[in-house]
Amino acid sequence: MAATLDHVMMRVEDLDESLEWYQTHLDYEEKGRWEADTFTNVFLGPEDTHDEEALLELTYNHDGRSYEMGDAWGHIAVRVEDVYEAYDELMDGGVEDYRDPDSCGGSYAFVKDPDGHEVEIVERDQGARWGLDHTMIRVEDADEALGWWTRKMEYQHTGRWESDTFANYFLKPEGAADEAMAVELTYNYDGRTYTMGDAWGHLAVRSEDLHEFWDDLMEREAEEYRDPESCNDRYAFTKDQDGHEIEIVERS
């Protein structure tokens, strides 16, 4: 069951402003667009995106609504060769100073997009510059979350970091390219709970056969949230143990 991460979706309040931010500061280009009567979806990524690299999906609802960030979603992370050089470039371009490399031990940094979504900058040798490296979500039970991703999605550990107060676990499907985006599960040891908010939408995984993939998920007791038939047999949705929405899309 192939389940490479295809994209991460987040909602924006001003599509033109968000597009300008990602296209100007991260050199993203538009990879696809879906215009509906009530909303617009735009898919973005670097020009030289690898086949297995994930895209960013911006969703703009036409009714002028605003969104709550919540804290169940953490951030997206983008790849660069030199975090100091990349951060200085963003600062020179007018991006607001949020968490510079020195404040993060010199190995990563953070900025925010116009809607307040956090964007981490990490040093990597693989993938396109500014390509999506991982998406971080917070979980309330690490064992349950790891079980969900390994049993339901057949993911495996690609890295972990454990400190005195929290642990980070990185997972991808077995055999995924180095360029493929990982999911980062963050577990805080203090027993806190999280609010989902609605500024973040979902993670999407790609399948070769939507219905076969869905049947496998149902057999593994994944939540039946929005089945393929309810989505015109174009995609489907389940939820993880904490309620993060996971879309299944069919890709050749």
N, C-alpha and C positions, 0 to 999 in steps of 0.2 A: 504494500500500500504506500505509494509515493505521496508525500505531503509537504513538499517544500513550501516555505512561506512565500506567498505571492505578492501581498501588499499589506500595508497597515493604513486604516482609514481614520481620519480625524475631521471634525466639523469646524468650519470657519465662519466668521460673521461678515467678512468683506472679502469676496473671492478675488477681486482685482488686487487688493492690497496683499493678500497672501501669495498670489501668483507672483507678484512683483518681488516679494521678499525672497521666495525660494529660487526664482529664476535669476535674480540679481546676486544674491549672496552665496548660494550653493551651486550656481551654474546649472540649475535643473532646466530641462526642456519638457514640453508637453508630449506625453506618450499616447494619450487617448482621452476621450471626453464622452460623457453621456449626458444629454440634455433631456430632461423630463419637464412636465408642466409645472411641477412644484419644487424641483431641486436640480442641481447640476453636480456631476462628479467629474473631476479632472485628475488624471494619473500623471505623475511627474517622476523624473529620475535623471541622472547624469546622461550625457550624450552617449558615452561608451559603456552603457550598462551591460553587464554579463547576462546571459540567458537565465541564469538562476538567481540573479540579484532581484530583491524585492523592490516594488515601487511604492511611492507615497500617493495615497488617494485623498484628495481634499473634497469634502462634501459641503456644498452651500445650499441651504434651504431658502427659498425665495420669499418667505413670509417675514423676514427680518428678525427672527428669534435670536435670543442670546443663550449662552451655554454656561453650565457649571463644570469646573475642571474636575472636581473630585480628587481622590488620591489613590484609587485602585489601579490607575494607569500611571506609570512613571515618566518615561521619555522614549524618544527614538534616539539612536546613536548613528552618527555618520563617520566615515573613514577618511583619514588624511595621513600623509607621511610624517608630518611634523606638526604637533599640536600647537606649539608656540607660534610658528609661522602662520598657521591657519587662523588662530585666534586674533593675532595682530591684523591679519587681512580683514577679518570681520569687523574689528573695531574701527579700522581705517574706512571701512565702507559704511559706517554709521549704525552698526548693530549695537544695541544696548549692552553694556558690561554687566555680566551676571555672576559667573563663577570662573575666574581666570585660571590658567594652568597652575600657577603657584599655589593657589588656595586648594587645589586638588592634588597636591603632591607631585605636580609636573607631568603626570601621565595622561590626563584628560582635562576637559573643561566643559562648561555649559553656557549656552545662550538660550533665549526664548524667542519664539516667532511672534507675529503680531497679536495672536490670540492667547499667548501665554503657555503654549505647549513647549515643554523643555526639550532642547536638542543638545545631546552630548556629542562632543568631538573626541574621537579616540584614534590612536595611532595604529595603523594596520599596514601590512605589506601587500595584501591582496585586495582586489576589487577596484572599481572606479573611485576616483577622488570624490568625496561627498556621498558616495553610495551608502545605502542603509546597511549598517553592521548588525544591529539588534534592536529589538523593541522590549522595553522593560515593563513588566506588570508586577504588582504586589499581591502576595497570596497570604492567606491566614493560617494555612496548615501546609508546611513544606512537604511532608510525606504524602499527603493527599494530592497536592499539585504535581509533584514528580510522578506519582502513580498515574495521574490522568494523562500527562503528556507521553509517558513511556508506554502505557497500555493502550490508550485510545488512538494515539497518533504514531506510535512506533518511533518516538524520538529517543535519542541517546545523549548522554552528557558530553559536552565538548569543553567544559571548563567550570570551575567553581571557585568561589572566594568566601571564606568564613572568617568573621571577626568576632569580637566580644559581644556585639549587640545585634548582628544581622548576618545573613548568608545570601549570596547570589549564586544561582545555578543557571548555566547556559546550555541550551539544548537545540539540536537539529535532527533531521531525519538521518538515518544511516546512509552513508554514501553521498550526502549532499556536498556540492562544490564548496570550496573555501569561500567563494564569493556570496554564497547563500546567506540570507539573514537568519540570525538566531533569535530565539525567544529567551529573555532573561527573567527568571523568577526571583523576586526579592522577598525574603522572609525575615521579618523583624521579630526578635525573641521576646518582646514585651507583651505579646498577646493582643496587640491593637487590632481593631477592625477598620474597614475602609468603606468609603462611599464611592459609588461608581461614577457619578456625574454623567454628563452627556456630551462633553467636548471631545471625548475620544469615542470612536465608533466600534471598530473591530479589527482583529487580525484575520487575514485570509490565507488559506492553504490551497494549493492547486492539486487537482487529481486528473488522471487520464480518463476516468469514467465516473461521472457525478453520482449516478445511482448505485453503482457497485461500492463506491467509497461510502456513501450514506448507509447502505445496508451493513457494511462492516462496522461503522460507528454504532448503529443500533444494536448489533449483535454484542458489542462491547459495552453496552449500557450507557452510551452517551445520551445527553438530554435531547429529546426530540422537540426542538424549538420551532424551526421553520423548515419543513421538509421540502424536497425538490418540487413536488407538485404545487405547493402553495407559492412557490417562486417561479412559476411558469417553466419549470424544468431547466432553468438557466443557472441556478446556484441554490444553496441551502445554508442554514445556520444551525449550529449547536451552541452550547455554552459550557465553559469549564466549571470546575467546582466552586469558584468564587463568583461566577456570573459574567465573566468577560465573554463577549460574543466572538465566536469563531465562524467565519464564513468558509464554505467549500465552493470553489470555482473549478470549472473544467477547462484544462489547457492541454493542447496537443504537445 
